[in-house]
Amino acid sequence: MQQYKHEFISPNEMLEVYLDFRIDTGSVVNKHFHDWIEVVYLIHGDLEFQDNNEVRHLKGGEFVVVNPMSIHSTKCMHGNTAILLQIPISFLEKLVPDIRQYVFAVDYDSQDARVQTKLREIGSTLQNLWIAYQFHVDGYQFRCYSLIFEMIYILIHSFSYKVNQREMYRNHKNMQRVQFIMEYVAKHYTEPISIPEIAREIGLNEIYFSRFFKKSMGITFLDYLYRVRMEKIYTDLMNTDLNIQEIRERHGFYNEKVFRRMFKEMYGGSPKEVRNGQKSISAAEQNTF
């Protein structure tokens, strides 16, 4: 399953972080979480970023910071280029044992000149970080870490607050429930899972389960289940020559009307249009070499 999943990330060679330059011709990365701080800096294009049920539309020169274990997703409809930085919270705990108590809350739209200066500093730091990593000059690891620590320092002192141990425990308990739901759906998503069934599995009554899920995820359980199936369908659509009906049914999506409506909302066209459009883009990219 690729939605609301607990994502596993591998660090870069020689660094205890993950750093990448992304070229996205168009995609939907559905809801997931990980125990890493994530920063996305958009260079060109646009990106719809949903974090903790709040939606932000990024354009070139803007960035977003995601807290560890925060449920987030992205949608890119017209293509973009971006720098992606992911820092394991376990790495930062070696230096700041109580780092988990910090919650980053960046005021991206502030009109305060001091805040805007800090935002520009973070953007510039991310650009310099990618340059340092890309060229791999002698000692580049020290330069990369110095820039990462500089960014974390700015975030802690200008864009964070601390939570108490009780709130941390409550959040941890809720995420354990979320993880159980995700793992159950990952295993059974091709089956007709009902709310009474999943509520019984997690030990909650149906009404409380529905409220808990909507509050945690920002969508209903049924919508989530559909999206899990949809991402599997999209992957097969882009990477196989199987017909659309066969792909749809192999992933448990039997309601064709709902499928076509949701597919267009998520990917901007019909399955056939998206499949043909992606092939055209791939062919064009090959011809540029």
N, C-alpha and C positions, 0 to 999 in steps of 0.2 A: 504494500500500500504506500502511496506517496502523498496522501493528504493527512493532515493532523498527525503526522508520524513523528516519532522520536528519531531525528536525523543523526546519522553517525558521520563524523567529519574526520578526515586524515590531515595532519599538519603537513606543511611544506618540508621538503628536505632541508636540513640544517636550521630550521626554525620551528619553534613550538606553537606556531600559529598557521592558519590557512590564509593565503593571499593569492588573488587571481585577478586577471583582466578578462572581463566577459564581453562577448559580442553576441547579442540576442536578436535574432531575426523575428521573434514573436513567440511567446510562450505563456503558460499559466503554471505557476508553481503553487500547488495547493497547500492548505494549512498544515504546518509542522512545527516542531520545536526542538531545541537542543540546548545543552548545558554550556553554551559558548556565547560570548558577546559578539554580536554581528553588526558590522557597519557596511552600508552600501553607498558608494559615492557615484552618482550618475554623471557621466561626462557628456554624452550626447543622447538625444532621443527623449523618451518619456517612460515612466514606470508608475503603475498603481501599486502602492504598498499598503497592505492591511496588517496592523500590529495591534494585538489585544483589542480587537473589534473596532479600532479606529483606522480610517482610510486616509492616506496621504498621497497626493499626486506629485511625483517628483519630475523635475525637468533638469536639463544640463546645469551642473554647478551646485546641485543640492545633494544632501545626504540624509540618511536615516540611521538611527542607532536602535538596536533591538536588545532588550535585556535577556539574560539566560532564562530558559524555560518559558519564554513568552511565545504564545502561539501566533504565527504570522504567515502571510502568503503574498505572492506577487502576481501581477498581470502585465504583460508587455504586448501591446497590440500592433505597434508600428515600428518596433526595433529600437535598440539602444546599445550603448557601450557603457560599461561601468567597472569600477574597482570594487572588489569584494574582499573584506577583511573579517575573519572570524578568529576570536581569541578564546581559548578554553579557560573557563573560570577556575579550573584546578591549577592552571599555570599562575594566575594572578594571586591565588590563595597562598602560594609560597612566599609572596612578598607582603601581602595584606590579608592576614587571616580572616578578618571580618568582611571581606569584599562582598560576600553574598548579601549582606545587609544593605548594601547600596542599591538604590533603584535609579536608573538614569531617566531623566525626564527633560528632554531637550525642547526648548521653546523656539522652534524653527521660525515662527512668524512674529517674533518680538520686534518692536520698533525701537527698542533701546539700543543706542549706539554701542554700548559696551558689550551687549549680547551679540550684536551683529559682528563685532570684531572677533569675539571668541568663535563664532560660527565660521568665519573666514579662516581663522587659524586652523581649525580642524580640517576644513577642506584642503588647505594648502599642505598640511601635514600628510594627509592621505595621498595627495599627488606626489609629494617628495618620497613617500614610502614606496610607492610603486616604482619610481625612477631608481631608487637605491636597490631595490630587489631585482629589477629587470637587468641592470648592467653588471651585477655581481662582481664589483671591484673588490680588491683585497680588503677584508674587514667589513664587508657590507652587512654582515649579521649585526654588528654593533650599531651601525647606522640605523638599521631597520628597528632594532629593539628600542633605541633612543627615541625614535619618532613615535613608536607605539606607546611607550611610557608617557611621552609628552601629551599625546591625545587623551590617554586615560586620566592623566593629571588634570587636564582642562575639564573633562567630563565630571570628575569627582568634585572639583571645586566650584564649577559654574552651573552644572546641570544634573545634580543628584540630590537625593534625600535618603535617610536611613529608616529602615523598618525595624520593629522590635521582634524578639524571638517568637512571641505568640503568633504574630502575623506570618512569620516565615514558616512556622509549623503548619498553620492552616493552609497556606499556599501549597506547601509540599504535599499535604494530604489530598488536596484537590487535584494536583497534577498526577498523583498516583492513580486516582480514579480515571482521569483523562487517558493516561497511558494504557490502563486496562481496557478501556473502550476501544482505543485505536488498535490494540493488538487483537482484540476479539473480532473487530470488523475486518482487519487484514486477513484473518484466517477464514472468515465466513462471508466475505462480501459478495460472492457469487450466489449466495443463498438468500431467500426472502426473509431477512431479519426483521422482526417486529419490535416495537417499543416495549411491549410487555416482556418479550424474551430478553432483551438486553438489560432492561431494568431489573429483572429477576437475577440475571447473572452478576450484576454489580451490587445487589442487595438493597435497592431503593424501590419505593413505590413509583408507579408510572408518572404521576403528576410531578413529584419532586425531581425525578430523573429528567423529564423534559425541561423543567425550569433550570436545573443545574447545567444541562448540556447547552441550552441556548445562551445562558449567561457566560459559560466558559468559552464557547466556540463562536458565538455570534450568529449561528445559523441553527436550524432545527436538525434533529438527528436524521430525518429522512433526506433532507437536502445534503447533509454530509455524506450519507451512504451513496447517494446518486453521484456526488463529486468523486468519491473514491473510485467508483466504477468508471466514471468518465475519463479520469486520468489514465487508467489502464487501457481504455479504448483508444485514447489519443496516441499512446505509445505504439500500440499495434497498428494503428492507422498510418503512422509515419514510417514504420519500420517493416511492414509486411505488405504483401499484395492480396491479402485476404479480402473478401467482399465485406461491405460495411455491416450487413445484417449478421453475418457470421461472427464478426468481431464483437458486435453489440451483445449478442446472445451468449457468447462464451464468457463474457464478464458479468452476466446476470442482469443486463438492462433490457427488459422485454417490452417496456412501454415506449413504443417508437415516437409517439407524439411528444412526450416529455423529454425523451432523449434529444430529438432534433431542436427543441426549444432551448434546452440547457446547453447543448453543444454550440449553438450560434451565440448565446450570451457569453460563453466562456472563451470561444476561439474566433469569433467575428465572422463566421460564415458556415455554410453547410459542410458536413464531413467531406464530400467530394471536392468542394471548392478549396478547403483547407489542405487536403491531401495534394491536389494538383498544384496549388500555389506554392507549397513547400518544395515540391519537386522542381518547380521552375526556378525557385531561389537557389537550390543546390546546384542546378545546372549552370546558372549564371555565375555562381561563385567559382565553380570549376574552370570556367572559361576565362577567368581573370588571371590564371597562373600560366 
